[in-house]
């Protein structure tokens, strides 16, 4: 009960973020991007059918680009930490990476919503690993995650994750050639988005070395006869 009371007090000042996608049915890829590293400032926009070669492109990062918006419904500003968030596209490039997205507190009758572009992916080598598996449609290919910034030693941190089950690369040529394909049902190369449930963690202190302490997860109540 003590832990429950602590969680309840933290929630009063905790972050509250509503996530929406451009498509009401959930995340959908409106484009794809390729980058030499995961922290590249301007990934290049590519289209389905783009050719990739193993092992030449193995270390490149390949993404599905998803339009996403964040609404701050808490009474105070919230900062979202995400390494794969960009402002927009321009001249065939992803531009203006936003590793820290500050969303001000909403005002009366004025919702505070910020839209951005989320890159969901992994290295070409990892996509190829999934492509080569028999049960490829059930394996996690790429992913993206974001969390709210925890300020101070105590508080609530909210974490979200989007995954792509299956691969967005299909075999194309016998000599190591592959090509980008769209996300969707397919007899040979099925793939789909999966939005994981939001995770909330409650931190109650911090050591001198920076190690944070958090409340244990809620255990299901056991009813005895």
MOJOZI-V861733 format. One record per residue. RES is the residue in one letter. PHI is phi in whole degrees, 0 to 359 (NA if undefined). Layout:
BEGIN
<<RES | PHI> <RES | PHI>>
END
This chain:
BEGIN
<<X | NA> <X | 298> <X | 298> <X | 297> <X | 294> <X | 295> <X | 300> <X | 298> <X | 293> <X | 294> <X | 297> <X | 301> <X | 255> <X | 284> <X | 286> <X | 224> <X | 237> <X | 258> <X | 256> <X | 229> <X | 246> <X | 300> <X | 266> <X | 297> <X | 276> <X | 125> <X | 295> <X | 221> <X | 278> <X | 262> <X | 194> <X | 226> <X | 219> <X | 230> <X | 217> <X | 288> <X | 218> <X | 288> <X | 252> <X | 299> <X | 281> <X | 222> <X | 304> <X | 270> <X | 284> <X | 231> <X | 242> <X | 307> <X | 102> <X | 299> <X | 274> <X | 230> <X | 234> <X | 256> <X | 259> <X | 304> <X | 264> <X | 304> <X | 273> <X | 290> <X | 255> <X | 241> <X | 232> <X | 264> <X | 258> <X | 240> <X | 279> <X | 220> <X | 224> <X | 240> <X | 246> <X | 275> <X | 251> <X | 264> <X | 277> <X | 216> <X | 298> <X | 226> <X | 250> <X | 258> <X | 258> <X | 206> <X | 284> <X | 243> <X | 250> <X | 232> <X | 287> <X | 193> <X | 248> <X | 206> <X | 52> <X | 77> <X | 228> <X | 279> <X | 227> <X | 61> <X | 297> <X | 236> <X | 292> <X | 230> <X | 252> <X | 271> <X | 248> <X | 298> <X | 291> <X | 292> <X | 254> <X | 306> <X | 63> <X | 230> <X | 296> <X | 251> <X | 236> <X | 235> <X | 259> <X | 203> <X | 245> <X | 256> <X | 263> <X | 246> <X | 184> <X | 195> <X | 287> <X | 301> <X | 301> <X | 290> <X | 300> <X | 295> <X | 302> <X | 290> <X | 305> <X | 276> <X | 271> <X | 294> <X | 262> <X | 303> <X | 290> <X | 253> <X | 266> <X | 282> <X | 271> <X | 253> <X | 201> <X | 209> <X | 220> <X | 211> <X | 214> <X | 280> <X | 285> <X | 264> <X | 257> <X | 84> <X | 271> <X | 233> <X | 147> <X | 249> <X | 242> <X | 253> <X | 234> <X | 234> <X | 213> <X | 244> <X | 239> <X | 245> <X | 274> <X | 95> <X | 234> <X | 254> <X | 237> <X | 238> <X | 294> <X | 231> <X | 225> <X | 292> <X | 267> <X | 91> <X | 268> <X | 226> <X | 214> <X | 288> <X | 232> <X | 286> <X | 286> <X | 158> <X | 293> <X | 198> <X | 298> <X | 262> <X | 228> <X | 288> <X | 205> <X | 198> <X | 278> <X | 224> <X | 265> <X | 284> <X | 300> <X | 297> <X | 247> <X | 243> <X | 240> <X | 244> <X | 258> <X | 239> <X | 171> <X | 209> <X | 281> <X | 296> <X | 277> <X | 95> <X | 293> <X | 267> <X | 251> <X | 233> <X | 293> <X | 293> <X | 299> <X | 292> <X | 273> <X | 297> <X | 289> <X | 258> <X | 263> <X | 268> <X | 288>>
END
